[in-house]
Amino acid sequence: MDFAKIRPRGGTKAQWEKANPVLAKREIGVQWETTIGVGEVVIKIGDGVTDWINLPEAVKSDITKKIIATLAVVPDDDPDLADGDSLDTLFGKIAKKFKYLKDNKLDKSARYDGTDSTSTELVPTANALRGVNAKADKNASDITTLNNNLSKRLLIGNDIASADLLNDNPAERFGTLSMRFSDGTINQLLLLKDTAVVTILRNNVWTEQYRFATTSMLSDYVPKSDLVVSSSDIQSKQNITDSSNIKFYKYGKIVVAHISITTTSNLSGYDTLKVGVAPNGFKPLYECRCVVLMQQSLESRIVSFTTYGDINLWNWSSDSSNTTPSGSSLNGFAVYCVA
């Protein structure tokens, strides 16, 4: 069977409006938006009287811009998609599904914003991720700052170039605190399991200067019959107040000196101030230097006990503006061996 083909008149919107013809009764005209065969389609049917511009539209469709005009009403808040759904029902369900996710899964209470939470179902926001990155950067910065601080100067004198700490992990055999001076000298405190040692590197040679007494070493110096404590006070006080004192306690060959002095003279730079003399029987076998704390400023100074018995206070600073003023109260203690 042969079928007749009907080809209605057609053109673009601009072409129709330019020609603006009057279609005969039941004559069909097809209009495209800008290009024939593409975009919005308008179909008009002539009445033999009205021109094209004023002729009512019989059909209007835009298959590239609007698939369905109205979504189907879906009662379920969290619907499931099903085979055979019409387009309006399918898109109605999709719209309901997005609304459900927005209201119940992606609301502010379900988002991780960087605040501590035990929930494992929170969705991280961009700000939270930026916060995590910022915290990671800050942790790295804090570690760098800590390492830098450990390498900064430990001030007793201003000519210390740097200092660092080292621990022998995991064997834990020793720990060290090393201070490097601008002249190349290195002072090192070596913390061993049973004792502690101060060594100095000068002219590329390490020399042990002081070894601290420990409980395990007392038996080497204190015989059982020699545990009676004897004591005495500082002799020949000078440059300190009358109420100042250094009290010496002797346990066999171990001396503990309790220091509590107030100065009556000023010190600056590397000045040394003689404050008195150790009593006979309490003079160290080797020179002993100990750190004392200045109460007014919580700065440290050094008191030395020489083998001759002299007791000296050191300001110990290359900076002349770093002083120990008259009236400074200093406290500390020293432990050393006697002959």
BABA-91951 format. One record per residue (C-alpha): x, y, z; residue in three letters. Coordinates in steps of 0.001 Angstrom, whole numbers, plus 524288, in hexadecimal, padded with zeros to 5 digits. Each point is the difference from the previous one (the first is absolute). Example, Ala and Ser with C-alpha at 12.3 -4.5 7.8 and 13.67 -1.06 7.14 Angstrom:
<pts>
8300C7EE6C81E78Ala
8055A80D707FD6CSer
</pts>
This chain:
<pts>
800008000080000Met
8050880D4D7FC5AAsp
7FF4280B01809E2Phe
7FF1480E217FC5FAla
80A2080919805FBLys
7FB8F80CF18054AIle
80A7B80A4C80136Arg
7FAB580C2C806A7Pro
805D680D567FDF2Arg
80B8F802B98090AGly
80A0B80A268035FGly
806CB8070B80B1AThr
7F93E80990808E3Lys
806A680B5C7F8FBAla
7FBEE7FAE57F2A3Gln
7F1B67FE4380407Trp
7FF1780D5C8065DGlu
806708069C7F461Lys
7F6967F9AA7F651Ala
7F479800238098CAsn
7F6E17F8A57F6B4Pro
7F1B47FC4280200Val
7FE9E7F1237FFDBLeu
7F45B7FA0F7F937Ala
7F6337F87D80816Lys
806207F3658058FArg
80D20803C37FA14Glu
80B1F7FC6780948Ile
80C228083E8029EGly
80BE57FBB2807E7Val
80947809C480663Gln
80D727FD998062BTrp
806B0809AC8090EGlu
80C67802DF7F861Thr
803B87F41F7F800Thr
7F6F67F6E47F89FIle
7FF967F2B5806BCGly
80603804DD80CDFVal
7FA368058D80C81Gly
7F28D804BD80368Glu
7F52C7FC417F689Val
7F3558078C7FDDEVal
7F5017FAAA7F782Ile
7F4D88088D7FB51Lys
7F3CD7FC737F820Ile
7FA7480A517F6D8Gly
7F2398054680033Asp
800C9807217F303Gly
7FEEA80D4C806A0Val
80A6C8026E80A77Thr
80E14802F87FC9AAsp
80B0D7F7B080581Trp
8043B8090F80AF1Ile
7F241800C3805A5Asn
7FC367F1EF7FD22Leu
7FEA97F82280CBBPro
8099E7F5008027AGlu
7FA627F2747FE7AAla
80BEA7F8B380582Val
80C4C804F1806D2Lys
80AE27F6D980422Ser
80E848011E80380Asp
805857F232800CBIle
80DC78050A8029FThr
7FC19808E380B62Lys
7F42E7F9FC80696Lys
7FD667F1718009BIle
7F4BB800A580994Ile
7F83B80BC580403Ala
7FB4A7FB5B80D66Thr
805F97F63F80993Leu
7F74B7F5378051EAla
7FBD8800FE80E3CVal
807D57F61480801Val
7FAD97FDD480DF5Pro
80BE07F87D80527Asp
80ABE808C5805C6Asp
80AC07F6347FC83Asp
7FACF7F8F87F3F6Pro
806757F4C37F8C8Asp
801138003A7F134Leu
7F8AD7F5287F918Ala
7FF867FA067F27CAsp
7F51D805437F795Gly
7FF5780D7880671Asp
7FB1E80A747F6D3Ser
808DA80BA67FDA8Leu
7F81380910808AEAsp
7FFFE7F5C880AF8Thr
80E7F7FD057FE37Leu
803F980E3B8011EPhe
7F6438022680AF3Gly
806B47F533807CELys
80D788056E7FCF9Ile
7FBCD80D77804BBAla
7FA857FA0380C8FLys
80C907F82E801F4Lys
8088D80C327FEEAPhe
7F7418074080986Lys
800B97F49E80992Tyr
80EEE7FFAE7FF43Leu
800E180EB1801C0Lys
7F6C88003C80BACAsp
804CD7F3C8806EFAsn
80DD17FCC27FBB7Lys
8062080CB37FBCELeu
7FAA28094680A1FAsp
8096880762808E3Lys
7FEBF7F62580B07Ser
804C77F5327F6F6Ala
80BC5807607FB19Arg
80D707FF6580622Tyr
8043980E0C801DFAsp
80CAE7FD6580748Gly
7FA057FE8F80D97Thr
803C97F3868072DAsp
7F5DF7F55F7FDF9Ser
7FF277F14E801CCThr
7F6A27FE627F47ESer
805467F88D7F450Thr
7F4CD803F67F6FCGlu
8026280E8B7FF13Leu
802E7806067F2D8Val
80BDC8091E8007APro
7FDF680DC87FB33Thr
80A2F807337F818Ala
802B4808A280BCFAsn
8023C7F3E980863Ala
809B47FA8D7F642Leu
806DB80D1C7FFBDArg
800207FF8980ED0Gly
8062D7F27B7FFF2Val
80A78804D47F6B6Asn
8022980BFE80876Ala
8016D7F78580C31Lys
809AE7F7397F8F7Ala
807A880BEC7FBA3Asp
7FFB48057D80DD5Lys
804C07F319805B5Asn
80B427FFEF7F667Ala
802C780E378035BSer
7FF8B7FD0480E9EAsp
8099A7F4CD7FE4DIle
80911808D17F844Thr
7FEC080A9580A6BThr
802CA7F61580AB3Leu
80C157FB2C7F8F1Asn
8046480DFB7FDEEAsn
7FDBD8032180E4CAsn
808227F44680409Leu
80ACC8054C7F76FSer
7FF4E80DCD80552Lys
808E68061A80A00Arg
7FF497FBBB80E2ALeu
8041380C71806B7Leu
80A107FFEB80AAAIle
808B7808567F78FGly
7FCDF806897F31EAsn
80AEA7F9A67F847Asp
7F92E7F2CB7FF17Ile
7FD837FDCA7F18BAla
7F6937F48C8010ASer
7FBE17F4808083CAla
7F9917F3057FD2DAsp
7FAAC7F43280716Leu
802797F1D57FC4BLeu
7FA6A7F393805D1Asn
8053B7F28C7FC87Asp
7F31E7F9417FCC9Asn
7FBCC7F542800F1Pro
80BDB7FAC580751Ala
7FF4780B8680988Glu
80E637FEEA80309Arg
8023580E8B80142Phe
7FAE380DA37FD63Gly
807AF80C227FCEDThr
7FE6780EB4800A0Leu
80A2C806C07F79DSer
802BF80E9D7FFC6Met
8085B805637F4F0Arg
8072980CC28022BPhe
8040A809EE7F5D4Ser
80E6E7FCDB80228Asp
7FDE07F1B37FC37Gly
7FFDC7FACB80DDBThr
7F5657F60180313Ile
7FB257FD5B80DD3Asn
7F8A67F33A8013DGln
7F8067FA6380B12Leu
7FFEA7F1447FE63Leu
7F50E7F94E807A7Leu
803867F1C28022DLeu
7F7F07F58C806B8Lys
80773800B080CE4Asp
8061980D837FFC0Thr
801A280C997F84BAla
80C5B805CF7FA45Val
8038B80D8D7FB00Val
809DE800037F4E5Thr
805F580B0B7F825Ile
805057FFC27F203Leu
80B0D809A87FEA1Arg
80A6B7FFA77F54EAsn
7F94B7F3C37FA84Asn
8026C7F87280C9AVal
7F52B7FB30808F2Trp
8037B8015080E74Thr
7F7DE7FB3680B5DGlu
7FE4580B3380987Gln
7F6547FB9D80A5ATyr
7F9507F361803C0Arg
7F3E5800D080872Phe
7FE977F74D80BF1Ala
7F4327F6E480007Thr
7FA077F6C2809C9Thr
806E97F4757F9BDSer
80D0980708801C6Met
7FE5B8034980E70Leu
8053B7F2C380430Ser
80CF0803A47F985Asp
8016580C068088FTyr
7F82F7FD5480C48Val
804777F4808086DPro
7F5897FA70808E0Lys
807008051780C0CSer
800FD80DA97FA51Asp
7F1A8803B47FE82Leu
8003480A0D80AE4Val
7FC6F80D457FA70Val
808DB80B80802D7Ser
7FCEA80DFB7FC2CSer
805F780D8A7FF7DSer
7FD6580DA77FABAAsp
806AD808A17F600Ile
80C1D806FB804DBGln
804F680DD37FD4ASer
7F36D8056D7FA21Lys
801C780B457F694Gln
7F7778070B7F5F0Asn
7F3E27F98C805D6Ile
7F6F7803D380B2EThr
8022B7FB8280DEFAsp
7F3BB7F7B27FF3DSer
805337F8C87F40DSer
805367F25C80234Asn
8052B7F3CF7F981Ile
7FDA37F445808ABLys
808E37F43D7FDC9Phe
7FBD77F21780363Tyr
809B17F4E77FEDALys
7FC827F1A67FE88Tyr
80CE97F8EE80043Gly
806E5805BA7F428Lys
7F3BE805A47F9BDIle
7FD1380E66802BCVal
7F2EA806907FD5CVal
8006E80EE080080Ala
7F3118074A801B3His
8017580DA77FA45Ile
7F7A880BA88040ASer
806E180D037FDD2Ile
7FC9A80E337FD25Thr
80A34808777F92AThr
804B080D6580461Thr
8079E802E37F378Ser
7FCBA800B67F183Asn
804E77F6807F5B1Leu
7FF98801187F12FSer
8058E7F8BF7F446Gly
8097C7F5738047FTyr
802458065280D4FAsp
8030C7F6EB80B53Thr
7FCC58035680E0CLeu
806757F91580B69Lys
7F5C17FD7880A74Val
807D17F81A809F3Gly
808267F40680303Val
7FC477F1DE80254Ala
803A47FB2B80DA7Pro
80B247F674801CDAsn
7FBBF7F21F7FD50Gly
7F599804A47F65DPhe
808B08044B7F4A6Lys
7FD697F8727F357Pro
809707F5FD7FA87Leu
7FD42805CE7F288Tyr
7FA7580D4F7FCCAGlu
7F1307FFB980077Cys
7F6E78093F7F8C4Arg
7F169800378026DCys
7F49B807D97FADAVal
7F888808F48093BVal
7F340807147FD38Leu
7FE9380EB6801A9Met
7F2C18018280693Gln
7FCD280DA87FAD3Gln
800F97FC4E7F196Ser
800827F11A80031Leu
80CAB800BF7F84AGlu
80B1E7F69A802A6Ser
80DB380316804AAArg
80B8D7F76F803C7Ile
8068C7FDD580D27Val
80D4A7F9527FFF1Ser
807157F90380AF4Phe
80EA07FF9D7FD56Thr
8098C7F61280543Thr
8061D80B16807D0Tyr
7F31080236806D9Gly
7FC1780CBE7F95FAsp
7F1838017C7FD24Ile
7FD2D808C87F449Asn
7F38D805107F9B3Leu
800C0801407F119Trp
7F751808EE7F810Asn
804137F7F27F3FDTrp
7FBAF808537F475Ser
806F3806107F46ESer
7F59B80AB68002BAsp
803FE80AC28094FSer
7F1CD8043280140Ser
7FCCC7F2CB805FCAsn
80278802B780E5CThr
7FE797FA8F80D9AThr
7FC0880C268079BPro
803348027380E29Ser
7F50A7FA6780856Gly
7FE227F40B7F746Ser
7FBA87F3EF8079ESer
8055B7F3207FACELeu
7FCD77F22880438Asn
804AF7F27C7FC3CGly
808797F4B18045EPhe
80C877F9267FC33Ala
804877F1EC801B9Val
80E637FC4A7FF80Tyr
80A487F6EF80596Cys
80A988035F809B4Val
80D687F9DB8018BAla
</pts>
